[in-house]
Amino acid sequence: MARALYLHGAGDVRMGPAPALSNRPDGVLLDIAAVGLCGSDLHYYKDGGIGAATIAEPFVPGHEFAGRIVDDRPELGLQAGALVAVDPNEACGTCPWCHQGYPNLCPNVRFIGAPPVHGAMTERLVVPRSQIVTVPSTFTPCQVVMLEPLGVAIHAVDLAKPRLLERVALLGCGPIGLLILEVLKVAGAGEVIAIEPQAHRRAAATAAGAAAVGADPAIVHDLTAGEGCPLVIEATNSPLGFRDAVRVARIGGRVVLVGIPDGDTYNLPAAEARRRGLKVKFARRMGEVYPRAIDLVRSGKVDVVSMVTAEVDLDDGPALFRRHAANEPGLIKSLLYPNDKDNKGD
């Protein structure tokens, strides 16, 4: 019997029988080759929801995934067995935000792997034909999975608009933070000062090109003589992330908030942000960025593989959630292989 990983509520993750497959007429059946464990998946596990998106009944998470086409799909130019990516964001296409080019902000979205829509932590899944993304035949399942978080990083840097050789403070060096760091370097940013409490993630930031790393925001004040950075990008899960981003920003600077805080609440002294006259933007998922993500991986300008620190079978998924929630040292990005982990590189 096919299996799936279910989140039942805060702190409650279990294996169970796979849900029934959708029979939607525009659906494409995929064998799931690999799926990433995302920070938002962890928020569902730790908090039981993200804002209004709460777990009302058990659901299968997983929105970063690679799949293999089960049947020939000539209308897509794809044969059975072809490896594809999937854009999990099925926007309505009719609301004002979709018409204005912001499908990531669509209030009517159906998002694969966000309750109540089942995701890819299962063996097979039917996805909308319009969400299939063709990838180079040389890509591995790992690379394909990482296109979605890379897309989030691209969108964040698009919002940030780094200026040539501009110094940037980056808070948080988890998978999204590390990908933002790599994209910043491609975009022509100057020195990136990375702040991250976990030592192994600081080491990863140094390897990815950070000019300096520190365990707390004090390093920015030390390196800038107290002035702060003109651009700050926050990619943490901390309720203090917004506060810390403000405190390392220069007067008149820009702040982009990418992370989702635990408990869905920020703690921010208002005067510090107001007196700096900061411009603040919030990032939400991504726009139409898959072509650029594919080009960055294909060209080798961005390395999406080195940050993958754990690859496990689907049955090991519940333990993996608990390991990440406990901030186990050494973990950065983890992938699950619902069908055959031994073929992860194929």
Secondary structure, 3 states (H helix, E strand, C coil): CCEEEEEEECCEEEEEECCCCCCCCCEEEEEEEEEEECHHHHHHHHHCEECCEECCCCECCCCCEEEEECCCEHHHCECCCCEEEECCEECCCCCHHHHCCCHHHCCCCEECCCCCCCCCCECEEEEEHHHEEECCCCCCHHHHHCHHHHHHHHHHHHHHCCCCCCCEEEECCCHHHHHHHHHHHHCCCCCEEEECCCHHHHHHHHHCCCCEEECCCHHHHHHCCCCCEEEEEECCCCCCHHHHHHHCEEEEEEEEECCCCHHHCCCCCHHHHHHHCCEEEECCCCCCCHHHHHHHHHHCCCCCCCCEEEEEEHHHHHHHHHHHHCCCCCCCEEEEECCCHHHCCC
